[in-house]
């Protein structure tokens, strides 16, 4: 009987290690994917200022995406260069398939 208990203990340790390893691998892959997906990719684009609000200037890119570019010293209707996150535009296009 003592041989059965020893075998059972080592088997349960192996199972725990395998499950822990799988969880660790999945979590690292998920973390890497999320970092790639949400990390900003800023480019300078010419945008048209649509409105100036308390939270910053709202502008429209030349391809029709609305973006908040932060504080600016522009009036509505002006074209200015601004940083625009390209991944935000990609996600917005995915959410609106009619574009």
N, C-alpha and C positions, 0 to 999 in steps of 0.2 A: 504494500500500500504506500510506503514512503516513496517509491519510485514514481508512482502516479502523481503525487503531489509536486515533486520536483519538476516533472515534465509539464505539468499544468502551469506552474509558476513561470517557467521560461517561455512557454507558449504565449501566456498573457503579456509578458514583457515585450516579446516580439510584436505582438498585435498592437500594443500601445505605441511602440516606436514607429511602426509602419503608418498608423493613423496620424501620429504627430508629424511625421515627415511629409505625408500627403497634404495635411493642413498647412504646413510651413511653405511648401512649394506653391500651393494655390494662392496663399496670401501674398507671397512675393510677386507672383505673376499678375495678380489683381492690382497690387500697388503700382507696379511698373506700367501697366496699361492705363490706369487712372492718371498717373503723372504725365504720360504722353498725351492723353486725351484733353486734360484740362490745363496744361502748361501753356501760357500765352505765347503767341507768335505775332509780335507787333511789327507792322510795316507802316511806313509813312505814306499816306494817301492824301490826295486833294479831296476835301469834303466841303459840302455846302452847309453853313450854319442855318438851322431851322428855327431854333429857339434858344434863349439864354434863361436858364432856370437856377434855382437855389443850389441844385446838386451838380451844376455844370452846364456846359453847352451841349445841346442836342444837335447832331449833324446828320446829314445823309451822304453816304458815299456815292460815287458816280455810278455804281451798279445798283443803287436803290436800297441799301441797308441803313437803317437808323442806328446810330451809335452815340453813346455819351462820351464825349472827349475830355470831360473835366473842365476846369476853369479856362476861359479864353477871353481875349480882349477883342471880340468881334461882334458885329451886329448881324441880325438875321438877314439872310440873303447873300452874305459874303462867302467867297471861296477861300479856304485856308488849308495849309498842310497840317495833318494831325496823325498821331499814332492810332492805328486801328488794329484790333486783335482779329487775325484772319480765322482763327478757330471758332470765334464767336459767330462770324459770318457763315462758316461751314455748318455749324449747328443750327443756325437760324434757317438756312436753306433746307436742311433736312426736315425741319419742323413744318415747312411750308412747301410742299412738293409742286405747287402750281407755278412756281417761278421758273 
